[in-house]
Amino acid sequence: MNFNSVLDSVSSYEAGKPIELVVREFGIDPKDVVKLASNENPYGTSPKVTAKLQEIAHKAFLYPDDSFFELKDALAKKFNVQSSNLIIGSGSDQVLEFCIHAKCSKDSKVLMSKTTFAMYEIYSKHVGATILRTPSHHHVLDEFREIYQNEGADIIFLCLPNNPLGECLDKEDVYKFLDEVAKDTLVILDCAYGEYAKYKDTKKEIVASDVIAKYPNVIYLGTFSKAYALGGMRVGYGIAGEEIIKTLHKIRPPFNITTLSLASAIEALKDEEFVSECIAKNFSQMSRYEEFAKEMNITYIPSYTNFITYYLEGMSSKEVAYALLKRGMIIRDLTSYGLNAIRITIGSQEQNSKFFTIFKEVISC
Ligand SMILES: *Cc1c(COP(=O)(O)O)cnc(C)c1O
């Protein structure tokens, strides 16, 4: 069968391997499998959210309030914007997809960093857009400037902090860059790990209300999947000027998050204490990974997120990842990004200790 030819060059997104797969393939007891591959919050869902879910489980037969009134209202207060500045998506991934469909066609160009979130490329290819990448793996704004001046772009993606590398640009540098971008170029600020970045360094804090007050062509994306520990619920959001939001709503399907997802996101916003505790623990555990890397002579990228990237030398990251997997330790190999590196989600104290033990075992054999 002939399919849409734009799909010829698309490879499907390679998600972090699920625990079930390791259980099936290697016969490891599920309780011995550690998954540090998808940047999930290792401390689990907030007990307040779990209680809420149990309370409303019987409402699964009802569609959610499609205006998402209560969630938007809570987010609007949190970010100091209006509800009309918000769109809700099934993960911020879906909002990304809306943006590309709203702005791009096959004559469009999108600009991104060489090594960044894989979905930018996949969604862009769906509409046949041309993908422009900077030469450096991490974000270098002067490289973005040069390509933008020479070639132009309909969309520019900035991943702040960047997945899968973990680096983050300073807010002031981002704002200066936004000043230079033409108003007909949509800039997507993907702040999936924004809560982590601002905890580590306030210079990294992109303020959504400031951005949208000044730049009608910019959208800020956030998610409940990472710091808010709701990856399985699939809730994300975009914050932008009304013109962008109105347009994106033309693409949004009805009831695009579930009744249970909606309730859990609303509840999660009432438990900010849980989120700050998780973030604090994340960075205290992160320092163990930095110490371990120094001890093992491994180069790592200082990270503003809930994961850390190790560059491996003298051993193949693909082989190391597989050897870890066989021992029940799931991490992310970055070979498909052209890097001999692994990305490890920062787990709980116990999970991280286990990683250090198994990693040492793997590289010594
Ligand atoms: C995890 C992630 C997202 C969004 O994830 P959702 O679960 O779809 O909200 C977006 N961008 C980056 C860079 C991510 O790492």
The ligand as a Gaussian input file, in Angstrom:
#p B3LYP/6-31G(d) Opt

LIG

0 1
 C        9.008000      14.360000      28.837000
 C        9.158000      15.486000      27.856000
 C        8.067000      16.141000      27.271000
 C        6.646000      15.858000      27.469000
 O        6.223000      14.741000      27.936000
 P        4.673000      14.484000      28.112000
 O        4.668000      13.293000      28.970000
 O        4.127000      14.284000      26.751000
 O        4.097000      15.710000      28.755000
 C        8.290000      17.197000      26.426000
 N        9.515000      17.608000      26.155000
 C       10.580000      17.018000      26.685000
 C       11.904000      17.561000      26.355000
 C       10.451000      15.930000      27.535000
 O       11.541000      15.344000      28.024000

